[in-house]
Amino acid sequence: MLKMYCTTWCSDCRRAKRFLAERGVAVEEINIESTPGAAELVVAHNHGKRKVPTFEHQGRFFHCSPFDPAILRAELNLN
């Protein structure tokens, strides 16, 4: 399952979540502000930056901040 590391206040996270829902993609949301170790994981995979949304898909991490539907579509191989 696709994991999305996010925050409640992030508009890019909301847009990404809506984009994925419209395409029927199941997402496990992980709030980096309330999940122990999640913020550190995001920073470690984004060259020291706290970028959200950050995704984990099949063992690979990538961010989509700022949100760009074309990038997310390409990263997940969606039509």
N, CA, C and O atoms as CSV, one atom per row, in Angstrom:
chain,resi,resn,atom,element,x,y,z
A,1,MET,N,N,0.839,-1.186,0.000
A,1,MET,CA,C,0.000,0.000,0.000
A,1,MET,C,C,0.882,1.247,0.000
A,1,MET,O,O,1.957,1.270,0.599
A,2,LEU,N,N,0.409,2.259,-0.672
A,2,LEU,CA,C,1.091,3.544,-0.745
A,2,LEU,C,C,0.984,4.256,0.594
A,2,LEU,O,O,-0.107,4.378,1.149
A,3,LYS,N,N,2.105,4.722,1.109
A,3,LYS,CA,C,2.115,5.506,2.344
A,3,LYS,C,C,2.345,6.975,1.992
A,3,LYS,O,O,3.205,7.302,1.174
A,4,MET,N,N,1.566,7.852,2.622
A,4,MET,CA,C,1.722,9.292,2.418
A,4,MET,C,C,2.018,9.933,3.760
A,4,MET,O,O,1.188,9.918,4.669
A,5,TYR,N,N,3.200,10.492,3.873
A,5,TYR,CA,C,3.600,11.222,5.069
A,5,TYR,C,C,3.124,12.657,4.891
A,5,TYR,O,O,3.484,13.322,3.920
A,6,CYS,N,N,2.315,13.129,5.833
A,6,CYS,CA,C,1.633,14.404,5.637
A,6,CYS,C,C,1.428,15.132,6.968
A,6,CYS,O,O,1.827,14.652,8.029
A,7,THR,N,N,0.798,16.300,6.879
A,7,THR,CA,C,0.343,17.058,8.042
A,7,THR,C,C,-1.115,17.444,7.807
A,7,THR,O,O,-1.615,17.347,6.686
A,8,THR,N,N,-1.780,17.873,8.846
A,8,THR,CA,C,-3.186,18.266,8.705
A,8,THR,C,C,-3.340,19.612,8.016
A,8,THR,O,O,-4.371,19.868,7.395
A,9,TRP,N,N,-2.339,20.474,8.112
A,9,TRP,CA,C,-2.439,21.842,7.597
A,9,TRP,C,C,-1.923,21.990,6.164
A,9,TRP,O,O,-2.032,23.077,5.597
A,10,CYS,N,N,-1.380,20.964,5.576
A,10,CYS,CA,C,-0.706,21.050,4.274
A,10,CYS,C,C,-1.694,20.991,3.112
A,10,CYS,O,O,-2.366,19.978,2.918
A,11,SER,N,N,-1.783,22.066,2.346
A,11,SER,CA,C,-2.689,22.088,1.188
A,11,SER,C,C,-2.198,21.150,0.082
A,11,SER,O,O,-3.021,20.566,-0.624
A,12,ASP,N,N,-0.891,20.989,-0.088
A,12,ASP,CA,C,-0.373,20.036,-1.076
A,12,ASP,C,C,-0.773,18.611,-0.708
A,12,ASP,O,O,-1.062,17.797,-1.585
A,13,CYS,N,N,-0.790,18.314,0.576
A,13,CYS,CA,C,-1.212,16.987,1.039
A,13,CYS,C,C,-2.684,16.754,0.715
A,13,CYS,O,O,-3.050,15.675,0.249
A,14,ARG,N,N,-3.522,17.745,0.955
A,14,ARG,CA,C,-4.948,17.617,0.652
A,14,ARG,C,C,-5.175,17.400,-0.843
A,14,ARG,O,O,-5.998,16.571,-1.232
A,15,ARG,N,N,-4.454,18.137,-1.674
A,15,ARG,CA,C,-4.595,17.983,-3.126
A,15,ARG,C,C,-4.132,16.598,-3.576
A,15,ARG,O,O,-4.783,15.967,-4.408
A,16,ALA,N,N,-3.015,16.127,-3.032
A,16,ALA,CA,C,-2.512,14.800,-3.386
A,16,ALA,C,C,-3.504,13.721,-2.954
A,16,ALA,O,O,-3.766,12.778,-3.702
A,17,LYS,N,N,-4.051,13.861,-1.754
A,17,LYS,CA,C,-5.021,12.888,-1.255
A,17,LYS,C,C,-6.259,12.846,-2.151
A,17,LYS,O,O,-6.753,11.765,-2.472
A,18,ARG,N,N,-6.758,14.007,-2.553
A,18,ARG,CA,C,-7.928,14.076,-3.432
A,18,ARG,C,C,-7.606,13.449,-4.799
A,18,ARG,O,O,-8.403,12.679,-5.334
A,19,PHE,N,N,-6.437,13.783,-5.356
A,19,PHE,CA,C,-5.994,13.239,-6.639
A,19,PHE,C,C,-5.981,11.712,-6.594
A,19,PHE,O,O,-6.486,11.059,-7.508
A,20,LEU,N,N,-5.412,11.150,-5.545
A,20,LEU,CA,C,-5.311,9.698,-5.423
A,20,LEU,C,C,-6.680,9.061,-5.201
A,20,LEU,O,O,-6.968,8.007,-5.768
A,21,ALA,N,N,-7.516,9.682,-4.392
A,21,ALA,CA,C,-8.864,9.156,-4.137
A,21,ALA,C,C,-9.677,9.109,-5.425
A,21,ALA,O,O,-10.407,8.148,-5.666
A,22,GLU,N,N,-9.554,10.140,-6.248
A,22,GLU,CA,C,-10.277,10.188,-7.521
A,22,GLU,C,C,-9.862,9.054,-8.456
A,22,GLU,O,O,-10.614,8.683,-9.357
A,23,ARG,N,N,-8.686,8.514,-8.245
A,23,ARG,CA,C,-8.173,7.432,-9.084
A,23,ARG,C,C,-8.260,6.075,-8.392
A,23,ARG,O,O,-7.770,5.073,-8.911
A,24,GLY,N,N,-8.883,6.050,-7.224
A,24,GLY,CA,C,-9.073,4.805,-6.502
A,24,GLY,C,C,-7.816,4.216,-5.893
A,24,GLY,O,O,-7.749,3.013,-5.644
A,25,VAL,N,N,-6.818,5.057,-5.650
A,25,VAL,CA,C,-5.562,4.592,-5.067
A,25,VAL,C,C,-5.681,4.626,-3.544
A,25,VAL,O,O,-5.916,5.682,-2.957
A,26,ALA,N,N,-5.519,3.468,-2.910
A,26,ALA,CA,C,-5.565,3.390,-1.452
A,26,ALA,C,C,-4.291,3.986,-0.861
A,26,ALA,O,O,-3.187,3.732,-1.341
A,27,VAL,N,N,-4.468,4.777,0.183
A,27,VAL,CA,C,-3.340,5.474,0.800
A,27,VAL,C,C,-3.392,5.298,2.309
A,27,VAL,O,O,-4.447,5.443,2.926
A,28,GLU,N,N,-2.249,4.987,2.893
A,28,GLU,CA,C,-2.117,5.000,4.343
A,28,GLU,C,C,-1.503,6.347,4.706
A,28,GLU,O,O,-0.349,6.616,4.374
A,29,GLU,N,N,-2.271,7.190,5.383
A,29,GLU,CA,C,-1.774,8.502,5.774
A,29,GLU,C,C,-1.019,8.404,7.098
A,29,GLU,O,O,-1.484,7.779,8.050
A,30,ILE,N,N,0.144,9.028,7.136
A,30,ILE,CA,C,0.952,9.060,8.347
A,30,ILE,C,C,1.238,10.524,8.662
A,30,ILE,O,O,1.989,11.190,7.950
A,31,ASN,N,N,0.630,11.011,9.734
A,31,ASN,CA,C,0.812,12.401,10.143
A,31,ASN,C,C,2.181,12.537,10.811
A,31,ASN,O,O,2.431,11.929,11.852
A,32,ILE,N,N,3.051,13.322,10.222
A,32,ILE,CA,C,4.419,13.425,10.739
A,32,ILE,C,C,4.489,14.225,12.039
A,32,ILE,O,O,5.516,14.215,12.717
A,33,GLU,N,N,3.410,14.915,12.389
A,33,GLU,CA,C,3.402,15.684,13.629
A,33,GLU,C,C,2.927,14.868,14.829
A,33,GLU,O,O,3.147,15.260,15.974
A,34,SER,N,N,2.280,13.738,14.570
A,34,SER,CA,C,1.764,12.941,15.685
A,34,SER,C,C,2.289,11.501,15.703
A,34,SER,O,O,2.027,10.763,16.653
A,35,THR,N,N,3.017,11.101,14.676
A,35,THR,CA,C,3.557,9.740,14.611
A,35,THR,C,C,5.041,9.772,14.970
A,35,THR,O,O,5.840,10.363,14.244
A,36,PRO,N,N,5.414,9.143,16.082
A,36,PRO,CA,C,6.822,9.156,16.491
A,36,PRO,C,C,7.746,8.651,15.377
A,36,PRO,O,O,7.510,7.598,14.786
A,37,GLY,N,N,8.788,9.414,15.109
A,37,GLY,CA,C,9.799,9.045,14.135
A,37,GLY,C,C,9.472,9.392,12.691
A,37,GLY,O,O,10.353,9.339,11.833
A,38,ALA,N,N,8.220,9.749,12.404
A,38,ALA,CA,C,7.819,10.014,11.018
A,38,ALA,C,C,8.489,11.267,10.453
A,38,ALA,O,O,8.949,11.255,9.311
A,39,ALA,N,N,8.549,12.335,11.226
A,39,ALA,CA,C,9.175,13.573,10.743
A,39,ALA,C,C,10.656,13.335,10.439
A,39,ALA,O,O,11.178,13.830,9.440
A,40,GLU,N,N,11.316,12.584,11.297
A,40,GLU,CA,C,12.734,12.282,11.084
A,40,GLU,C,C,12.933,11.446,9.823
A,40,GLU,O,O,13.905,11.639,9.093
A,41,LEU,N,N,12.020,10.525,9.570
A,41,LEU,CA,C,12.089,9.691,8.365
A,41,LEU,C,C,11.947,10.558,7.117
A,41,LEU,O,O,12.689,10.378,6.152
A,42,VAL,N,N,11.005,11.492,7.128
A,42,VAL,CA,C,10.790,12.393,5.994
A,42,VAL,C,C,12.045,13.233,5.752
A,42,VAL,O,O,12.491,13.367,4.612
A,43,VAL,N,N,12.604,13.787,6.801
A,43,VAL,CA,C,13.815,14.609,6.672
A,43,VAL,C,C,14.973,13.774,6.119
A,43,VAL,O,O,15.724,14.245,5.264
A,44,ALA,N,N,15.114,12.566,6.594
A,44,ALA,CA,C,16.210,11.694,6.150
A,44,ALA,C,C,16.108,11.361,4.663
A,44,ALA,O,O,17.132,11.213,3.995
A,45,HIS,N,N,14.902,11.242,4.143
A,45,HIS,CA,C,14.723,10.879,2.736
A,45,HIS,C,C,14.599,12.082,1.799
A,45,HIS,O,O,14.461,11.914,0.587
A,46,ASN,N,N,14.646,13.283,2.353
A,46,ASN,CA,C,14.519,14.493,1.536
A,46,ASN,C,C,15.694,15.442,1.742
A,46,ASN,O,O,15.521,16.660,1.767
A,47,HIS,N,N,16.872,14.886,1.887
A,47,HIS,CA,C,18.109,15.665,1.968
A,47,HIS,C,C,18.036,16.747,3.043
A,47,HIS,O,O,18.449,17.885,2.824
A,48,GLY,N,N,17.498,16.372,4.218
A,48,GLY,CA,C,17.452,17.278,5.350
A,48,GLY,C,C,16.270,18.232,5.361
A,48,GLY,O,O,16.197,19.114,6.216
A,49,LYS,N,N,15.346,18.069,4.427
A,49,LYS,CA,C,14.188,18.972,4.353
A,49,LYS,C,C,12.921,18.232,4.763
A,49,LYS,O,O,12.743,17.048,4.478
A,50,ARG,N,N,12.059,18.963,5.431
A,50,ARG,CA,C,10.783,18.409,5.908
A,50,ARG,C,C,9.718,18.662,4.850
A,50,ARG,O,O,8.899,19.570,4.997
A,51,LYS,N,N,9.724,17.874,3.796
A,51,LYS,CA,C,8.804,18.065,2.658
A,51,LYS,C,C,7.619,17.126,2.780
A,51,LYS,O,O,7.770,15.917,2.959
A,52,VAL,N,N,6.442,17.714,2.679
A,52,VAL,CA,C,5.213,16.923,2.652
A,52,VAL,C,C,4.359,17.392,1.495
A,52,VAL,O,O,4.338,18.589,1.208
A,53,PRO,N,N,3.660,16.512,0.823
A,53,PRO,CA,C,3.634,15.085,1.107
A,53,PRO,C,C,4.879,14.367,0.594
A,53,PRO,O,O,5.404,14.664,-0.479
A,54,THR,N,N,5.323,13.421,1.395
A,54,THR,CA,C,6.360,12.474,0.987
A,54,THR,C,C,5.682,11.112,0.921
A,54,THR,O,O,4.880,10.758,1.785
A,55,PHE,N,N,6.014,10.368,-0.102
A,55,PHE,CA,C,5.389,9.061,-0.330
A,55,PHE,C,C,6.414,7.947,-0.216
A,55,PHE,O,O,7.592,8.119,-0.531
A,56,GLU,N,N,5.932,6.800,0.244
A,56,GLU,CA,C,6.722,5.573,0.231
A,56,GLU,C,C,5.933,4.567,-0.598
A,56,GLU,O,O,4.803,4.209,-0.263
A,57,HIS,N,N,6.552,4.123,-1.682
A,57,HIS,CA,C,5.883,3.198,-2.604
A,57,HIS,C,C,6.867,2.111,-3.004
A,57,HIS,O,O,7.892,2.385,-3.628
A,58,GLN,N,N,6.551,0.896,-2.645
A,58,GLN,CA,C,7.388,-0.261,-2.970
A,58,GLN,C,C,8.834,-0.062,-2.515
A,58,GLN,O,O,9.777,-0.376,-3.241
A,59,GLY,N,N,8.987,0.466,-1.298
A,59,GLY,CA,C,10.306,0.651,-0.708
A,59,GLY,C,C,11.061,1.880,-1.186
A,59,GLY,O,O,12.203,2.103,-0.782
A,60,ARG,N,N,10.441,2.673,-2.035
A,60,ARG,CA,C,11.083,3.878,-2.582
A,60,ARG,C,C,10.372,5.111,-2.030
A,60,ARG,O,O,9.146,5.134,-1.931
A,61,PHE,N,N,11.138,6.126,-1.675
A,61,PHE,CA,C,10.597,7.377,-1.158
A,61,PHE,C,C,10.720,8.481,-2.199
A,61,PHE,O,O,11.715,8.556,-2.920
A,62,PHE,N,N,9.700,9.340,-2.273
A,62,PHE,CA,C,9.758,10.534,-3.112
A,62,PHE,C,C,8.777,11.554,-2.545
A,62,PHE,O,O,7.820,11.190,-1.862
A,63,HIS,N,N,9.018,12.826,-2.829
A,63,HIS,CA,C,8.094,13.860,-2.363
A,63,HIS,C,C,7.379,14.464,-3.567
A,63,HIS,O,O,7.831,14.345,-4.706
A,64,CYS,N,N,6.274,15.102,-3.289
A,64,CYS,CA,C,5.514,15.798,-4.317
A,64,CYS,C,C,5.121,17.159,-3.737
A,64,CYS,O,O,3.942,17.477,-3.576
A,65,SER,N,N,6.140,17.937,-3.433
A,65,SER,CA,C,5.973,19.246,-2.812
A,65,SER,C,C,6.843,20.244,-3.564
A,65,SER,O,O,8.070,20.146,-3.539
A,66,PRO,N,N,6.209,21.204,-4.232
A,66,PRO,CA,C,4.777,21.462,-4.302
A,66,PRO,C,C,4.058,20.393,-5.120
A,66,PRO,O,O,4.654,19.727,-5.966
A,67,PHE,N,N,2.757,20.246,-4.845
A,67,PHE,CA,C,1.965,19.227,-5.512
A,67,PHE,C,C,1.939,19.468,-7.010
A,67,PHE,O,O,1.682,20.578,-7.477
A,68,ASP,N,N,2.212,18.404,-7.751
A,68,ASP,CA,C,2.164,18.442,-9.210
A,68,ASP,C,C,1.560,17.124,-9.662
A,68,ASP,O,O,2.197,16.079,-9.530
A,69,PRO,N,N,0.331,17.153,-10.197
A,69,PRO,CA,C,-0.314,15.896,-10.582
A,69,PRO,C,C,0.473,15.096,-11.613
A,69,PRO,O,O,0.437,13.866,-11.590
A,70,ALA,N,N,1.175,15.763,-12.509
A,70,ALA,CA,C,1.955,15.049,-13.525
A,70,ALA,C,C,3.096,14.264,-12.878
A,70,ALA,O,O,3.380,13.134,-13.275
A,71,ILE,N,N,3.740,14.858,-11.893
A,71,ILE,CA,C,4.836,14.167,-11.207
A,71,ILE,C,C,4.304,12.973,-10.432
A,71,ILE,O,O,4.879,11.886,-10.490
A,72,LEU,N,N,3.203,13.171,-9.702
A,72,LEU,CA,C,2.642,12.072,-8.921
A,72,LEU,C,C,2.160,10.950,-9.838
A,72,LEU,O,O,2.354,9.772,-9.536
A,73,ARG,N,N,1.545,11.307,-10.938
A,73,ARG,CA,C,1.083,10.318,-11.916
A,73,ARG,C,C,2.273,9.508,-12.445
A,73,ARG,O,O,2.203,8.281,-12.528
A,74,ALA,N,N,3.349,10.186,-12.797
A,74,ALA,CA,C,4.534,9.505,-13.336
A,74,ALA,C,C,5.209,8.621,-12.277
A,74,ALA,O,O,5.599,7.491,-12.572
A,75,GLU,N,N,5.344,9.127,-11.060
A,75,GLU,CA,C,5.996,8.366,-9.993
A,75,GLU,C,C,5.257,7.070,-9.684
A,75,GLU,O,O,5.871,6.057,-9.350
A,76,LEU,N,N,3.919,7.113,-9.800
A,76,LEU,CA,C,3.098,5.951,-9.470
A,76,LEU,C,C,2.647,5.176,-10.696
A,76,LEU,O,O,1.904,4.201,-10.584
A,77,ASN,N,N,3.099,5.611,-11.864
A,77,ASN,CA,C,2.745,4.960,-13.120
A,77,ASN,C,C,1.228,4.873,-13.303
A,77,ASN,O,O,0.685,3.815,-13.622
A,78,LEU,N,N,0.557,6.010,-13.094
A,78,LEU,CA,C,-0.900,6.089,-13.264
A,78,LEU,C,C,-1.227,6.673,-14.621
A,78,LEU,O,O,-0.445,7.452,-15.167
A,79,ASN,N,N,-2.358,6.312,-15.164
A,79,ASN,CA,C,-2.814,6.884,-16.443
A,79,ASN,C,C,-3.527,8.197,-16.206
A,79,ASN,O,O,-3.984,8.832,-17.156
